[in-house]
């Protein structure tokens, strides 16, 4: 398994070892799809060295769990006041009632 990460600012696709963190610009690929990957014209593919030995199923499971686990909010951030909701529509006084 490899992780494909798109770096849109550099028009680059990076293929590397299976990532342990999820990212909105990353996708996990099997070996067959990683080998057949093509990118748009003008883009570059960087293929990082992937260990030749297959990771243990436990390592792959840990990587999968880390990718889908929600990230907890930092403990130092104090919750602020709840945002005030404003009504979408308001009743305005009739200007002829004066």
Buried (B, 14 or more C-beta within 10 A) or exposed (E): BBBBBBEEEEEBBBBBBBBEEBEEEBBBBEEEEBEEEEEEEEBEEEEEEBEEEEBEEEEBEBBBEEBEEEEEEEEEEEEEEEEEEEEEEEEEEEEEEE
